[in-house]
Amino acid sequence: MDREHLVSQLDVLPTLCEAAGIPPLPSIHGRSVLPLLRQSHADWTDSVVTELADDNRNPGRKGRMLRSAQYKYAVFSHGERPEQLFDL
């Protein structure tokens, strides 16, 4: 298990493409995690940003999250606590 490197679901498709030996489309975001699997000292990003997917049941609900090794900050469009900061 790797607890040092932050990856995102956006990294899944580029990883599968590299494993299959085909280039991902230029419009695809993310990076292949195969370098991390091959060597633990690969050059990698130190943060991950995610966005809450649209929910047809609640289209006004939006959210974003920024995660680093030490902190996680989340902000939502509404709710009792629309901003949260965690010292991990």
Buried (B, 14 or more C-beta within 10 A) or exposed (E): EEEEBBBBEBBEBBBEBBEEEEEBEEEEEBBBBBBBEEEEEEEBEEEBEBEBEEEEEEEEBBBEBBBEEEEBEBBBEEEEEEEEEEEE
